[in-house]
Amino acid sequence: MIDELNRSLDQLESRAAVRCLVLTGRGRAFCAGADLKFIGAFPPADRDAETARFLRRATDLFSRIEAFPKPILAAVNGIATAGGMELLLGCDIVIAAEGARLGDGHANYGLLPGGGATARMPRRLGLNHAKFLMLTGDLLSVSNPLFAPLVSMIVPDSELQEAVDGIASKLASKSPLGLHHMKQLLNNAVELALPEAIEAELDVNSTYSSSFDRNEGLAAFQERRVPEFKGA
């Protein structure tokens, strides 16, 4: 899965016609994490090195998703746990079906998160909620208030595709360059002191003000028409 997702990101990153991405699963799961049988089958002599290599590849993928220049939506159709939850935490917008269940699960098998969960989960959910999920290993309904900071919309299972298509279409109508800058500023703001984050916003505005998309947006407003953004 890691290689497949990286190949897809390679292909889609440079396609100007692609304005946003949607990640979803099949069947009962969005993503249930790594195959523990696969991990357990590493030869004993190489197990530590192979496990570290695998976790590095997974972590790099989730970081790439988080920093991807285009918005990435998660359409959570079912269970998201362990590495699946870590994948979810890297996405920009999360839309979930009512029947979805989320959790961490590593503690149930004496494992530690290895895809950035201990760093991202407290930032996305808050420290107390992150501790509850990780230490208990519980798999909870997506409607649990604990997930409110992460999940933007919960819809009936049969309406998930329609809801995601609607949000994706809305994002696709916006300035690709503008959304890229917004995503980057928001991601970075979590790590910065408030005055530094505000200055970063002003700095980006000073360069974005001369872009086609920014001026096209102003012109469209004045002319009472729909803007035609180019991502430049």
N, C-alpha and C positions, 0 to 999 in steps of 0.2 A: 504494500500500500504506500509506503514512504516513497519508493521510486516512482510509482504511478502518479502520485500527487505532485512530485517535483517536476516530472515531465509535463504534466498539464499546466503547471504554473509557468514553466519555461515557454510553452506555446502561447499562452493567453496573455502574458505580461506585455508583449509587444504589439498585440492586435488592437489597433485603435478602435475598431468597431465593438470590442468587448469593454463595456463600461463597468461591470461588476460581476462577481462570481457567486455561485451558490454551491454549498457543500451539503450533501444529504446522504442518507444510507439506504439500505434495502431491507425489506422484511421487518423484523422485530427490533432492529438496532440501528442507531445512528452510527455508533462505533463503540465496541466493547473493549477496546484497547489491544495490547499485544497478545499474541498467541503464546500462552505460558508453556505449552508443550514444545513450541519452537525454541523458546529461551532455554528450557530445561534440557533440550537435546544437544546443546553446545558441549563439545568434548571437555571433560573435567580439566584437562591441562590448559585449555584455552578459554574456559568459561568466563573468567573475570574480564579478560581483554575483549572477548566477543560481546559480552554484555555491555561494557563501557562503550564500545563502538556503536552498537545498536542504539543505545540511549542518546549518544551524541547526534546520530542521524535524525532521530525523532525530535530532539530538542531543536536542532537547526531548522527542521521543517516547520515546527510550530512558531518559531521566531520569524521565519520567512513569511508565514501566513499573517502574523501580527503586523509586520512591516510592509506587506505587499502594497504597491502603489494604488491598487484599486480596491474598493470596498468588497469585503467577503461576508456573505450571509450564511448562517447555519440554519438549515431547515431540519429541525430535530424531530425525526419521525418515530423514534423509539428510545431504547436504552443508550445512554452515554455515560460510560464509567471508565475509570483508570485513564489510559491513554486517550480514550474517546472524550473524556472530560477535559483533558489537557488540550486536545485539538479544539474543542469548543471554546475554551478560554482565550484562544488566539483570534477568534473570529470577531468581526466588528458589530454585527447585529445578529441576535438569536431569536428565531421564530420557532415555536414548539407546538407540536400536537398535544392535545389534552392527555393522551395516554403515555406520553414520554416520561421516563424516569431517569434521574441524574444522580451521580454520586462519584466517589473517588475509588473506594474498593481495595486499594493497595494493602491496607491494614489487615484485611481478611486473610491474606496469604503471607503475612510477615514481610511484605515488600515495602520499599520506599518509592515515592514518586520520582520519576527520572526525566520528565518532559517539561519541567518548569512549573508544576502545580503549586509547589510551596511558595513560589514567587508571585505567580499570577492570581491564584485563588484569593489570597487576602486582599489583593488590590481590587479585584472585581466583585467579591462578595462581602468583604470585611473580615477581619481577623477572627472574630468569634464564630462566624458561620463556617469559615474555612477549617477551623479546629474541629468543630462538630463533625463536619463531613469526613475529614481525614481520619480522625481518631476513632470514630465509630465504624467507618466503612459502610455506612448505610446507603441504600439506594432508595431515593425518595421521589415522590410524585413531583413533576415539574411545577405543579400548582402550589407547592409548599412556599410560604413567604420567604424562606431562606434564599430562594433563587431570584427574588424580585429584582435585585440589582443587575442580574445577568441577562434575564430573559425579557425581551421587549414586548412580546406578544404571545399569547396562548390561544389556540383556535381548536375547534373540533377536528378530529383526525382527518375527516373527509374534506376539510377545507384548507389543509396545510398548503397544498400546491398553489391554490388560488391566492392565498394570503402572501406567500413568498413571491409569486409572480408579480403581484401588485407592488410590493416594496421594491423589487428588483427594477421594475419599469420606472418607478419614481426616481430611483438612484440614477438610472441610465439617462434620464432627461436632464440631469444636472451637469454642471461643468466638471469634466474629469480632472482637470488641473486644480480646480477649487476644492473638490472633495479630497484629492490627494493631499493638499496642504492642510486641510482640516484634520484629516486622520493623523497625519504626522505630528501636528501641533498637539492634538489631544493625547496621543501616546506619550509624547515627550513631557507634557505638562505634569504627568503623574510623578515624574522623577525630579522636577524642578521646584524651587521655592516660588511662591506666588509672584513676587516682583520679576523674577527671571522668566517665568512663563508668559507674563504679560509683555515683556520686552521682546520675547521670541515672536509673539503674535504680531507686534508692530513691525518687526524686521521683515517677516514674510509679506506683510501687507505692502511694504515699500517696494518690493520687487514684483509682487503680483499685480500691482496697480497698472502696470504697463502691458499686461497680457491681453491677448485677443478676447479671451472668455470674459474677463472682468468688464471690459469696455463693451462687449456685445451684450452683456447682461444689462448694463446701464442704458444702452441704446434701445434695447427691447422694452424696457420699462417705460421709457419716455415715448416710444412709438406704439405702445400698447399692443405688443405682439409677443409671440412665443420666441424666446432666444434660441439661436442655433449655435451651440457650443462646439468647439473643435478640439479642446484639450490642449490649447496653446495660449 
